[in-house]
Amino acid sequence: MRLGHGLLSALAISAMVASTGYVGPAVGDPRSVEELRSDLAVVAGRRLEQTVDTRASINGLAQSCLLAVALAPSFGEPARKKALAIAHTIIDRADENGDGVVGWGVNRDADGASCAGPGTRKGLTWGRTTCNSVGTEYTYQTGLAMTCLARTFLVTGDTRSLEFAKRAVDESWRYGSKDTPCPGCFTYWPSYSPNDEGRFIRNMNVAMGMGMAWLFEATGDARYAARARAIAASEHFEVGHGNRGYLGVADPQYRARPAVESARTENHLPLVAKGLRDIGTVLQSRDTIADAVRVMDQWIECDDRRCREAQCRNWAGDLSRCTTHHTLYSCWLKDESATALGHCTRAAARIGSWTDLALWLVFEP
């Protein structure tokens, strides 16, 4: 796999970090990806020096971890140390609800209890009236955490990271539906809770597939490759059936109103493209990479009424009005799609605040 990219030397970066007050490239004309990475080298170097916020959301920690992994080929030991510190923080939070199962969910501080009483959560119900307890393991967070741990192992050799990623796979293996939405497919449910059995959300499923692919890269275990292929097959089915929405076609809410749900393009879709891109790259599947490109291009090019009227936090593909880090999602497929590359470089020229997610999107090989 291609893991490196051209950047300033580590020595030059260190000198710039020490001697300048530079915080990021000025907003202006689009730059090439290589120019953009060089412009952002000081910002990235300083980010590696920051201490790990152990109470951050699992999403945030995993994004910071994957930024550090992406920087490792150019920044060397500081990036590897940062990835390892974040990976161990994620491991330390692998069982926040005390049920003895390895997995990760929503942040206990930021999200808290907000449903029928203490120990319950309303926010992730997808239309149902029941609530999951705080600390419920969700497949999106678990998939991102697995990806961080597997890729941290690949750049550091840390066996603790690898073992916890493998445990997360084993203990989540049954929380999904075989042959859904098609023969030979597999789709994970949104969480380990019985409340979510038979619900299908595309980015959550593909996040697990991304983790599986990187575990296969780390171990060569054919079981992980087979599950990743089955998840990619489910997405191939979704794409083939014209689904540009958040829910899978087998989800009961989708089945109840397919015309509405199939057109519900939003900011969850780029992670589907990213996950498929990683699965296709690791497993050397051109068809899966082609599906990734279709999904990302659909997100970028959405021009229906829903997208035109959406707030940027819901759909951020509009370069004329959106300047959040979500607008940079196209950068995940900058090497595979000319549409994504052009959108990425134009979006980067408009970004004023470089979060870890934004930096990861640019520096990811």
FIDO-710306 format. One line per 4 residues: number of its first residue (from 0); their letters; for each residue x, y negated, z of N, C-alpha, C. Coordinates in pm, whole numbers, padded with zeros to 5 digits. Atoms other than C-alpha are relative to their C-alpha. Example, Ala and Ser with C-alpha at 12.3 -4.5 7.8 and 13.67 -1.06 7.14 Angstrom:
2
0 = as = 00089 00119 00000 01230 00450 00780 00090 -00120 00000  -00082 00119 -00006 01367 00106 00714 -00077 -00109 00073
This chain:
365
0 = mrlg = 00083 00120 00000 00000 00000 00000 00087 -00125 00000  -00072 00125 00003 00107 -00356 -00061 -00031 -00078 00127  00024 00066 -00128 00152 -00516 00280 00067 -00136 00011  -00075 00124 -00015 00386 -00808 00218 -00048 -00111 -00093
4 = hgll = 00028 00112 00088 00359 -01149 00058 00110 -00103 00020  -00104 00101 -00008 00592 -01438 -00016 -00033 -00107 00100  00018 00107 -00098 00638 -01688 00266 00135 -00063 00026  -00126 00053 -00050 00899 -01907 00420 00069 00105 00085
8 = sala = -00070 -00093 -00086 01169 -01715 00601 -00037 -00025 00146  00031 00015 -00143 01115 -01652 00972 00085 -00108 00064  -00090 00102 -00057 01417 -01873 01050 -00049 -00140 -00036  00050 00131 00042 01278 -02161 00845 -00128 -00036 00072
12 = isam = 00125 00023 -00071 00937 -02121 01006 00028 -00045 00142  -00031 00035 -00138 01086 -02130 01355 00054 -00142 00010  -00055 00136 -00002 01279 -02445 01273 -00109 -00104 -00020  00109 00095 00024 00968 -02615 01139 -00090 -00012 00122
16 = vast = 00085 00002 -00119 00764 -02514 01443 00065 -00085 00109  -00070 00069 -00107 01029 -02654 01674 00016 -00149 -00026  -00043 00137 00030 01096 -02978 01492 -00109 -00092 -00051  00104 00085 00057 00763 -03104 01359 -00125 00003 00084
20 = gyvg = 00132 00002 -00062 00422 -03200 01481 -00107 00041 -00098  00089 -00036 00109 00265 -03056 01170 -00108 00096 00046  00110 -00086 -00046 -00079 -02900 01227 -00075 00066 -00113  00071 -00066 00109 -00202 -02804 00881 00011 -00082 -00127
24 = pavg = -00007 00072 00126 -00218 -02897 00516 -00108 -00106 -00009  00100 00105 00019 -00396 -03217 00423 -00108 00048 -00094  00109 -00031 00092 -00735 -03182 00263 00027 -00072 -00132  -00029 00062 00129 -00694 -03243 -00107 -00018 00098 -00113
28 = dprs = 00013 -00084 00117 -00636 -03066 -00434 00025 00146 00035  -00024 -00142 -00025 -00651 -02685 -00447 00146 00038 -00020  -00135 -00052 00011 -00320 -02507 -00393 -00007 00147 -00039  -00007 -00144 00017 -00210 -02163 -00501 00004 00064 00138
32 = veel = -00002 -00070 -00128 -00231 -01898 -00229 00138 -00007 00063  -00135 00004 -00055 00146 -01893 -00191 00033 -00139 00055  -00022 00136 -00051 00160 -02272 -00155 -00079 -00022 00129  00084 00016 -00118 -00124 -02260 00094 00062 00070 00120
36 = rsdl = -00065 -00072 -00110 00052 -01996 00304 00122 -00074 00051  -00116 00078 -00043 00369 -02203 00308 -00042 -00124 00078  00051 00118 -00071 00170 -02510 00409 -00047 00034 00141  00059 -00041 -00127 00009 -02315 00694 00098 00076 00091
40 = avva = -00095 -00081 -00076 00326 -02142 00817 00020 -00051 00142  -00021 00057 -00134 00375 -02381 01110 -00122 00028 00089  00122 -00028 -00076 00013 -02345 01219 -00003 00145 00044  00001 -00143 -00032 00040 -01967 01203 00105 00033 00105
44 = grrl = -00105 -00027 -00098 00368 -01965 01393 -00038 -00045 00139  00045 00048 -00132 00223 -02174 01673 -00111 00088 00056  00108 -00085 -00046 -00083 -01952 01689 00055 00129 00063  -00061 -00120 -00057 00141 -01652 01756 00056 -00025 00139
48 = eqtv = -00057 00033 -00130 00289 -01836 02056 -00105 -00014 00109  00106 00020 -00099 -00048 -01883 02228 -00026 00129 00078  00033 -00116 -00081 -00144 -01653 02513 -00134 00057 -00044  00122 -00068 00039 -00422 -01401 02459 -00112 -00036 00099
52 = dtra = 00118 00027 -00082 -00764 -01506 02587 -00071 00133 00025  00050 -00135 -00027 -00863 -01180 02753 -00152 00005 00012  00145 00003 -00013 -01225 -01294 02793 -00069 -00038 -00131  00060 00035 00128 -01280 -01382 02427 -00089 00114 -00049
56 = sing = 00084 -00105 00057 -01537 -01194 02223 00086 00104 -00069  -00072 -00105 00072 -01431 -00863 02071 00020 -00040 -00145  -00017 00051 00137 -01493 -01018 01729 00121 -00092 -00009  -00109 00096 00002 -01256 -01303 01809 00135 00065 00023
60 = laqs = -00126 -00069 -00027 -00990 -01076 01955 00044 00082 -00121  -00036 -00083 00115 -01003 -00841 01657 00049 -00086 -00116  -00045 00089 00106 -00973 -01130 01412 00141 -00053 00028  -00134 00047 -00036 -00670 -01266 01601 00102 00111 -00014
64 = clla = -00088 -00116 00016 -00519 -00918 01608 00034 00021 -00147  -00023 -00027 00142 -00562 -00876 01234 00076 -00114 -00066  -00087 00108 00046 -00412 -01220 01174 00145 00034 00033  -00137 -00033 -00040 -00104 -01112 01370 00056 00114 -00085
68 = vala = -00044 -00111 00084 -00085 -00786 01173 00034 -00051 -00141  -00026 00053 00134 -00110 -00978 00845 00129 -00083 -00004  -00120 00082 -00006 00174 -01207 00959 00127 00081 00025  -00116 -00079 -00041 00403 -00922 01068 00107 00014 -00108
72 = psfg = -00107 -00014 00100 00583 -00874 00732 00090 -00122 -00010  -00079 00122 00014 00700 -01237 00736 00051 -00056 00133  -00037 00059 -00130 00710 -01336 01105 00070 00101 00091  -00075 -00100 -00074 00849 -01007 01236 -00048 00022 00142
76 = epar = 00028 -00043 -00137 00868 -00937 01609 -00104 -00087 00071  00105 00076 -00067 00658 -01234 01734 -00141 00041 -00042  00132 -00044 00047 00367 -01118 01518 -00033 00138 00052  00026 -00136 -00050 00406 -00755 01623 -00032 -00004 00149
80 = kkal = 00027 00012 -00144 00418 -00853 01991 -00140 -00055 00025  00133 00058 -00017 00104 -01064 01953 -00108 00103 -00034  00098 -00104 00037 -00084 -00785 01773 -00012 00103 00111  00001 -00102 -00104 00015 -00539 02044 -00069 -00052 00127
84 = aiah = 00064 00056 -00119 -00091 -00772 02327 -00151 -00006 -00016  00145 00006 00023 -00432 -00823 02169 -00059 00141 -00004  00049 -00137 00005 -00472 -00453 02094 -00018 00058 00139  00012 -00053 -00137 -00408 -00367 02459 -00110 -00070 00078
88 = tiid = 00115 00068 -00061 -00657 -00631 02568 -00130 00065 -00045  00120 -00068 00052 -00917 -00468 02344 -00015 00137 00064  00005 -00132 -00064 -00828 -00127 02486 -00048 -00012 00144  00040 00019 -00140 -00869 -00257 02841 -00149 -00028 00014
92 = rade = 00144 00028 -00003 -01226 -00353 02749 -00081 00103 -00078  00062 -00103 00082 -01315 -00026 02581 -00123 00064 00062  00117 -00061 -00066 -01584 00068 02834 -00060 -00101 00097  00046 00108 -00086 -01734 -00254 02965 -00131 00032 00071
96 = ngdg = 00125 -00034 -00068 -02068 -00097 03050 00013 00122 00092  -00025 -00107 -00096 -01908 00187 03248 -00069 00131 -00029  00069 -00125 00032 -02080 00469 03060 00096 00111 -00039  -00099 -00103 00031 -01754 00655 02995 00022 00021 -00148
100 = vvgw = -00011 -00013 00145 -01782 00607 02617 00086 -00113 -00054  -00086 00102 00061 -01514 00425 02417 -00074 -00066 -00114  00066 00079 00104 -01666 00150 02208 -00007 -00143 00047  -00002 00143 -00033 -01707 -00226 02199 -00131 -00065 -00044
104 = gvnr = 00124 00067 00030 -02002 -00463 02200 00012 -00150 00010  00000 00146 -00008 -02103 -00825 02244 00064 -00045 00130  -00075 00051 -00113 -01915 -01045 02484 -00087 -00020 00123  00081 00005 -00122 -02038 -01022 02841 -00017 -00142 00053
108 = dadg = 00010 00137 -00051 -01967 -01387 02920 -00084 -00088 -00094  00065 00089 00095 -02089 -01555 02603 -00146 00037 -00023  00133 -00045 00038 -02402 -01346 02555 -00090 00031 00119  00073 -00018 -00126 -02512 -01230 02900 -00133 00071 -00013
112 = asca = 00131 -00065 -00005 -02857 -01107 02995 -00107 -00101 -00039  00097 00099 00047 -03144 -01274 02813 -00132 00063 -00043  00125 -00063 00044 -03435 -01032 02779 -00094 00020 00117  00103 -00025 -00101 -03666 -00864 03030 00051 -00007 00144
116 = gpgt = -00053 00005 -00135 -03432 -00892 03325 00148 00027 00000  -00144 -00023 -00008 -03080 -00831 03450 00041 00127 -00074  -00054 -00117 00067 -02873 -00596 03241 -00061 00030 -00134  00059 -00021 00132 -03063 -00640 02915 00037 -00113 -00092
120 = rkgl = -00036 00102 00099 -03007 -00832 02593 -00103 -00002 -00111  00103 00015 00102 -03257 -00967 02342 00055 -00032 -00138  -00044 00063 00125 -03043 -01121 02071 00015 00092 -00118  -00027 -00090 00111 -02966 -00812 01861 -00108 00107 -00009
124 = twgr = 00111 -00095 00001 -03310 -00651 01834 -00051 00031 -00140  00040 -00023 00138 -03369 -00681 01455 -00150 00029 -00012  00143 -00009 00015 -03741 -00723 01495 -00071 00090 00100  00067 -00086 -00097 -03807 -00465 01767 -00021 -00076 00131
128 = ttcn = 00034 00070 -00125 -03945 -00555 02110 00081 00052 00118  -00082 -00052 -00108 -03714 -00338 02323 00135 -00068 00001  -00129 00066 -00016 -03378 -00458 02451 00109 00102 00032  -00116 -00080 -00037 -03032 -00305 02476 00064 -00059 00125
132 = svgt = -00069 00047 -00120 -02843 -00324 02802 00128 -00073 -00039  -00126 00070 00022 -02549 -00560 02825 00114 00102 00003  -00111 -00095 00011 -02233 -00376 02723 -00026 00111 -00098  00028 -00101 00102 -02407 -00160 02463 00106 -00007 -00110
136 = eyty = -00101 -00006 00105 -02154 -00047 02205 -00066 -00023 -00135  00051 00029 00134 -02219 -00193 01859 00103 00043 -00104  -00091 -00054 00101 -02074 -00048 01541 00080 -00109 -00070  -00079 00108 00061 -01966 -00386 01403 00124 -00029 00083
140 = qtgl = -00114 00028 -00087 -01748 -00468 01703 00094 00121 00010  -00083 -00120 -00010 -01630 -00108 01728 00082 00020 -00127  -00074 -00013 00126 -01535 -00100 01359 00116 -00098 -00010  -00108 00098 00001 -01335 -00422 01389 00111 00037 00097
144 = amtc = -00100 -00041 -00099 -01163 -00298 01704 00082 00117 -00050  -00071 -00114 00056 -01075 00032 01539 00099 -00043 -00106  -00089 00050 00104 -00928 -00156 01244 00122 -00067 00060  -00112 00064 -00069 -00716 -00370 01475 00094 00104 00058
148 = lart = -00084 -00098 -00068 -00591 -00069 01669 00079 00085 -00101  -00069 -00082 00099 -00509 00141 01363 00109 -00080 -00070  -00100 00080 00070 -00330 -00143 01187 00112 -00045 00094  -00106 00029 -00097 -00144 -00237 01505 00096 00118 00010
152 = flvt = -00086 -00119 00000 -00015 00120 01517 00091 00000 -00123  -00078 -00005 00123 00100 00090 01157 00117 -00097 00002  -00110 00097 -00001 00314 -00218 01229 00087 00009 00125  -00078 -00008 -00125 00431 -00131 01583 00035 00142 00041
156 = gdtr = -00021 -00137 -00045 00413 00248 01620 -00058 00027 00138  00056 -00014 -00134 00215 00201 01944 -00103 00112 00004  00088 -00116 -00001 00057 00538 02016 -00125 -00021 00084  00120 00027 -00079 -00182 00400 02278 -00109 -00061 -00089
160 = slef = 00097 00059 00092 -00350 00189 02010 -00061 00107 -00090  00051 -00105 00088 -00379 00489 01781 -00094 00094 00074  00083 -00095 -00075 -00520 00717 02050 -00136 -00058 00033  00131 00059 -00030 -00794 00473 02148 -00084 -00018 -00126
164 = akra = 00075 00006 00125 -00889 00420 01785 -00060 00136 -00033  00050 -00135 00026 -00922 00796 01746 -00112 00038 00096  00107 -00027 -00096 -01128 00821 02064 -00129 -00073 -00039  00118 00076 00043 -01361 00550 01936 -00070 00070 -00116
168 = vdes = 00060 -00075 00111 -01415 00749 01617 -00075 00122 00052  00062 -00123 -00051 -01486 01072 01804 -00129 -00029 00076  00114 00026 -00087 -01728 00911 02046 -00112 -00079 -00069  00104 00067 00079 -01919 00720 01777 -00047 00084 -00119
172 = wryg = 00017 -00079 00121 -01921 00998 01517 -00146 00033 -00032  00137 -00048 00019 -02283 01101 01568 -00103 -00113 -00011  00097 00109 -00003 -02441 00754 01577 -00028 -00055 -00139  00033 00040 00135 -02558 00744 01218 -00079 00110 -00068
176 = skdt = 00084 -00093 00076 -02755 00925 00949 00074 00051 -00122  -00058 -00062 00119 -02614 01172 00698 -00098 -00011 -00116  00080 00002 00123 -02736 01163 00338 -00097 -00118 -00004  00080 00122 -00001 -02870 00811 00393 00086 -00117 -00048
180 = pcpg = 00128 -00007 00072 -02954 00631 00169 00000 00094 -00119  -00011 -00087 00117 -02844 00898 -00079 00074 00128 00039  -00074 -00122 -00030 -02711 01256 -00086 00151 -00026 00000  -00144 00020 -00013 -02349 01258 00031 00039 -00131 00064
184 = cfty = -00027 00129 -00065 -02381 00913 00188 -00002 00015 00152  00014 00010 -00146 -02345 00819 00554 -00017 -00146 00035  00021 00136 -00047 -02478 00510 00728 -00008 00000 00152  00004 00014 -00146 -02400 00419 01089 -00120 -00086 00041
188 = wpsy = 00100 00085 -00060 -02674 00277 01308 00070 -00122 00061  -00065 00120 -00053 -02613 -00071 01453 00067 00018 00136  -00057 -00017 -00133 -02539 00056 01804 -00011 00145 00043  00010 -00134 -00057 -02505 00363 02023 -00131 00019 00076
192 = spnd = 00125 -00005 -00074 -02842 00283 02181 -00109 00074 -00078  00113 -00064 00070 -03145 00502 02100 -00098 -00101 -00058  00086 00104 00057 -03327 00173 02035 00030 -00025 -00147  -00042 00035 00136 -03131 00138 01710 00014 00119 -00092
196 = egrf = -00004 -00118 00086 -03154 00492 01578 -00091 -00020 -00120  00080 00017 00121 -03273 00484 01219 -00005 -00141 -00054  -00014 00135 00056 -03183 00118 01165 00132 -00006 -00078  -00116 -00001 00089 -02934 00036 00889 00035 -00142 -00042
200 = irnm = -00048 00135 00027 -02732 -00286 00861 00135 00012 -00071  -00109 -00031 00091 -02478 -00302 00583 00138 -00035 00056  -00135 00038 -00043 -02188 -00496 00735 00045 00081 00120  -00036 -00081 -00117 -02200 -00289 01056 00048 00137 -00043
204 = nvam = -00041 -00129 00054 -02179 00035 00860 00138 -00008 -00066  -00127 00011 00072 -01894 -00089 00641 00115 -00035 00093  -00106 00025 -00099 -01702 -00220 00942 00055 00132 00053  -00046 -00132 -00045 -01690 00140 01064 00080 00069 -00111
208 = gmgm = -00074 -00059 00111 -01580 00254 00719 00139 -00058 -00015  -00131 00065 00006 -01298 00000 00721 00093 00059 00106  -00079 -00062 -00105 -01178 00138 01054 00042 00141 -00035  -00031 -00137 00042 -01197 00493 00919 00112 00002 -00104
212 = awlf = -00102 00003 00104 -00990 00400 00614 00138 -00026 00059  -00131 00030 -00058 -00712 00247 00824 00048 00112 00091  -00043 -00116 -00078 -00713 00547 01056 00053 00110 -00090  -00054 -00096 00096 -00666 00768 00753 00139 -00043 -00044
216 = eatg = -00132 00052 00036 -00377 00545 00648 00102 00029 00111  -00090 -00019 -00114 -00230 00585 00998 00030 00146 00030  -00013 -00140 -00044 -00282 00960 01040 00003 00102 -00112  00015 -00098 00107 -00351 01127 00706 -00110 00102 00025
220 = dary = 00107 -00094 -00036 -00649 01302 00870 -00113 -00012 -00104  00098 00002 00108 -00887 01397 00586 -00141 -00026 00050  00133 00025 -00054 -01188 01373 00817 -00034 -00149 -00007  00024 00144 00007 -01149 00995 00833 -00023 -00045 -00144
224 = aara = 00017 00036 00141 -01113 00968 00457 -00138 00041 -00050  00130 -00048 00045 -01427 01176 00402 -00113 -00090 00051  00104 00088 -00053 -01636 00955 00633 00005 -00137 -00069  -00011 00129 00070 -01499 00638 00470 -00059 00009 -00140
228 = raia = 00057 -00018 00134 -01591 00777 00126 -00152 00005 00005  00146 -00010 -00012 -01943 00859 00245 -00062 -00137 00026  00047 00137 -00025 -01984 00502 00373 00010 -00083 -00128  -00013 00070 00128 -01852 00364 00043 -00108 00045 -00097
232 = aseh = 00107 -00050 00087 -02103 00587 -00135 -00133 -00064 00034  00124 00065 -00039 -02385 00435 00067 -00006 -00142 -00056  -00003 00135 00055 -02274 00088 -00042 -00011 -00001 -00153  00015 -00011 00145 -02243 00200 -00403 -00148 00012 -00037
236 = fevg = 00144 -00014 00020 -02609 00300 -00377 -00071 -00134 00019  00061 00131 -00027 -02703 -00037 -00225 00023 -00095 -00117  -00034 00090 00111 -02523 -00229 -00499 -00075 00040 -00126  00068 -00049 00119 -02671 -00010 -00769 -00149 -00026 -00001
240 = hgnr = 00143 00027 -00011 -03020 -00077 -00640 -00030 -00150 00015  00023 00145 00001 -02973 -00454 -00653 -00019 -00062 00136  00015 00055 -00135 -02959 -00505 -00277 00109 -00103 00026  -00092 00108 -00035 -02796 -00842 -00202 -00022 -00048 00142
244 = gylg = 00041 00044 -00132 -02929 -00853 00152 00080 00058 00113  -00065 -00036 -00127 -02831 -00787 00511 -00030 00144 00041  00043 -00133 -00040 -03028 -00467 00574 00023 00101 -00112  -00008 -00106 00098 -02979 -00133 00404 -00137 00037 -00053
248 = vadp = 00129 -00029 00064 -03249 -00008 00168 -00081 00102 00079  00072 -00100 -00080 -03338 00275 00411 -00053 -00056 00131  00046 00059 -00126 -03403 00036 00700 -00152 -00025 -00007  00146 00019 00005 -03772 00021 00796 -00043 -00143 -00029
252 = qyra = 00036 00139 00030 -03776 -00359 00784 00021 -00031 -00148  -00022 00016 00144 -03629 -00349 00433 -00113 00066 -00078  00106 -00072 00071 -03884 -00089 00323 -00134 -00073 00008  00127 00071 -00017 -04166 -00305 00457 -00012 -00121 -00091
256 = rpav = 00004 00118 00087 -04067 -00605 00242 00126 -00004 -00087  -00124 -00012 00078 -03806 -00505 -00016 00033 -00123 -00083  -00030 00117 00083 -03843 -00812 -00237 00068 -00110 00079  -00060 00103 -00086 -03758 -01044 00052 00138 00042 00047
260 = esar = -00126 -00044 -00061 -03485 -00836 00213 00111 00020 -00103  -00104 -00024 00102 -03303 -00748 -00111 00066 -00128 -00046  -00054 00129 00043 -03251 -01119 -00179 00056 -00082 00115  -00042 00076 -00119 -03142 -01217 00174 00153 -00009 00007
264 = tenh = -00145 00019 00002 -02785 -01317 00086 00040 -00094 00114  -00044 00083 -00112 -02601 -01453 00391 00145 00033 00033  -00143 -00008 -00030 -02263 -01469 00562 00046 00135 00055  -00043 -00134 -00037 -02264 -01104 00669 00053 00077 -00122
268 = lplv = -00032 -00076 00120 -02216 -00995 00307 00150 00006 -00030  -00143 -00010 00031 -01845 -01085 00268 00074 00110 00077  -00066 -00109 -00072 -01748 -00835 00542 -00026 00133 -00069  00026 -00120 00081 -01917 -00569 00328 00104 00010 -00110
272 = akgl = -00100 00001 00107 -01690 -00672 00042 00140 00030 00054  -00132 -00023 -00059 -01383 -00680 00268 00019 00147 00037  -00011 -00140 -00040 -01454 -00336 00411 00013 00092 -00120  -00010 -00083 00121 -01510 -00187 00066 00136 -00018 -00067
276 = rdig = -00132 00024 00058 -01191 -00351 -00058 00107 00082 00071  -00099 -00077 -00075 -00992 -00188 00223 -00017 00150 -00022  00025 -00142 00026 -01158 00151 00175 00053 00036 -00138  -00044 -00029 00136 -01095 00135 -00198 00151 -00005 -00017
280 = tvlq = -00145 00012 00010 -00734 00025 -00154 00068 00119 00066  -00064 -00112 -00071 -00644 00289 00105 -00025 00132 -00071  00036 -00128 00063 -00828 00570 -00076 00023 -00001 -00151  -00033 00012 00142 -00720 00445 -00421 -00121 00027 -00088
284 = srdt = 00125 -00015 00074 -01076 00420 -00550 -00031 -00131 -00074  00030 00118 00079 -01121 00172 -00834 -00149 -00033 00005  00144 00023 -00004 -01497 00219 -00819 -00041 -00075 00127  00033 00068 -00126 -01509 00112 -00454 00048 -00144 -00002
288 = iada = -00048 00137 00013 -01295 -00193 -00524 -00090 -00080 -00093  00092 00068 00091 -01526 -00277 -00814 -00129 -00038 00073  00118 00035 -00079 -01822 -00262 -00574 00030 -00117 00093  -00039 00112 -00087 -01633 -00493 -00337 -00005 -00132 -00077
292 = vrvm = 00000 00121 00082 -01587 -00745 -00617 -00143 -00044 -00030  00139 00035 00030 -01956 -00729 -00710 -00067 -00065 00121  00064 00053 -00121 -02063 -00790 -00351 00051 -00142 00029  -00054 00133 -00028 -01826 -01085 -00301 -00046 -00101 -00103
296 = dqwi = 00044 00092 00103 -01916 -01241 -00634 -00147 -00035 00017  00141 00029 -00028 -02285 -01209 -00544 -00014 -00105 00109  00005 00098 -00110 -02220 -01399 -00221 00041 -00138 -00051  -00051 00128 00049 -02020 -01672 -00396 -00102 -00067 -00094
300 = ecdd = 00080 00055 00109 -02261 -01716 -00686 -00148 -00012 00032  00141 00008 -00034 -02590 -01706 -00498 -00055 -00139 -00033  00057 00128 00041 -02812 -01976 -00645 -00153 00001 00011  00144 00000 -00017 -03162 -01886 -00533 -00041 -00105 00104
304 = rrcr = 00049 00104 -00089 -03380 -02111 -00322 00049 00021 00143  -00043 -00029 -00137 -03286 -01936 00001 00141 -00051 00025  -00138 00045 -00017 -02915 -02005 -00051 00010 -00151 -00010  -00009 00146 00018 -02967 -02360 -00175 -00048 -00076 00124
308 = eaqc = 00056 00067 -00116 -03166 -02445 00138 00061 00046 00132  -00055 -00059 -00123 -02963 -02241 00388 00100 -00095 00067  -00107 00067 -00071 -02750 -02397 00658 00129 00077 -00023  -00129 -00064 00029 -02379 -02326 00615 00031 00115 00094
312 = rnwa = -00025 -00111 -00092 -02377 -02104 00922 -00071 00127 -00045  00070 -00116 00054 -02616 -01874 00732 00054 00043 -00135  -00065 -00027 00128 -02469 -01901 00382 00095 -00114 -00030  -00103 00104 00010 -02143 -02089 00339 00071 -00002 -00134
316 = gdls = -00067 -00007 00129 -02065 -02025 -00025 -00001 -00129 -00080  00014 00125 00076 -02160 -02376 -00140 00114 -00096 00032  -00118 00085 -00021 -01837 -02572 -00182 -00036 -00148 00004  00036 00141 00004 -02025 -02898 -00230 -00040 -00052 00137
320 = rctt = 00047 00048 -00130 -02147 -02908 00131 00053 00078 00120  -00045 -00084 -00112 -01985 -02632 00342 00151 -00009 00015  -00143 00013 -00027 -01644 -02685 00505 00040 00081 00123  -00033 -00083 -00114 -01648 -02420 00780 00093 00114 -00042
324 = hhtl = -00088 -00112 00036 -01410 -02125 00801 -00075 00110 -00074  00077 -00101 00072 -01695 -01909 00670 00008 -00020 -00150  -00010 00027 00143 -01654 -02078 00333 00122 00070 -00060  -00122 -00067 00046 -01314 -01909 00311 -00015 00152 -00014
328 = yscw = 00018 -00145 00010 -01463 -01558 00313 00044 00054 -00135  -00041 -00044 00134 -01393 -01541 -00059 00146 00038 -00006  -00145 -00027 00002 -01020 -01529 00024 00030 00148 00024  -00023 -00143 -00021 -01058 -01166 00130 00020 00076 -00132
332 = lkde = -00012 -00069 00129 -01085 -01070 -00238 00076 -00084 -00103  -00074 00090 00090 -00844 -01327 -00382 00087 00076 -00099  -00084 -00077 00091 -00630 -01052 -00541 -00080 00087 -00097  00080 -00091 00082 -00919 -00857 -00692 -00099 -00070 -00092
336 = sata = 00104 00071 00074 -01160 -01121 -00824 00046 -00141 -00035  -00034 00136 00042 -01084 -01431 -01030 -00100 -00100 00057  00101 00087 -00059 -01411 -01577 -00904 00033 -00029 00145  -00034 00018 -00141 -01306 -01519 -00544 00125 -00084 00018
340 = lghc = -00124 00077 -00011 -00957 -01660 -00600 -00027 -00149 -00022  00030 00140 00026 -01088 -01982 -00751 -00080 -00063 00113  00082 00050 -00111 -01347 -02022 -00476 00087 -00017 00124  -00088 00003 -00117 -01084 -01946 -00208 00089 -00124 -00001
344 = traa = -00093 00112 00003 -00835 -02208 -00321 -00073 -00134 00008  00077 00124 -00011 -01104 -02474 -00362 -00053 -00019 00141  00050 00008 -00137 -01250 -02391 -00021 00112 -00043 00095  -00112 00031 -00089 -00906 -02411 00145 00036 -00148 -00005
348 = arig = -00031 00142 00012 -00862 -02764 00015 -00098 -00086 00078  00102 00075 -00071 -01172 -02867 00210 -00003 00028 00150  00006 -00040 -00140 -01107 -02699 00544 00084 -00095 00085  -00074 00091 -00087 -01004 -02932 00826 00047 00064 00129
352 = swtd = -00035 -00067 -00125 -00981 -02688 01118 00031 00146 -00028  -00045 -00134 00035 -00783 -02366 01090 -00009 00092 00123  00018 -00101 -00104 -00922 -02102 01326 00081 00124 -00033  -00068 -00127 00029 -00764 -01758 01360 -00068 00074 -00115
356 = lalw = 00071 -00065 00110 -01036 -01624 01131 00040 -00063 -00133  -00037 00067 00125 -00956 -01887 00866 00142 00036 -00042  -00139 -00036 00031 -00583 -01812 00889 00009 00145 -00047  -00001 -00141 00042 -00646 -01437 00866 -00048 00012 -00144
360 = lvfe = 00053 -00008 00135 -00853 -01489 00552 00105 -00039 -00104  -00103 00046 00095 -00561 -01669 00385 00121 00093 00000  -00123 -00077 -00010 -00272 -01456 00512 -00019 00151 -00022  00023 -00143 00021 -00436 -01115 00473 00053 00041 -00137
364 = p = -00054 -00043 00130 -00243 -00928 00200 -00110 00047 -00096
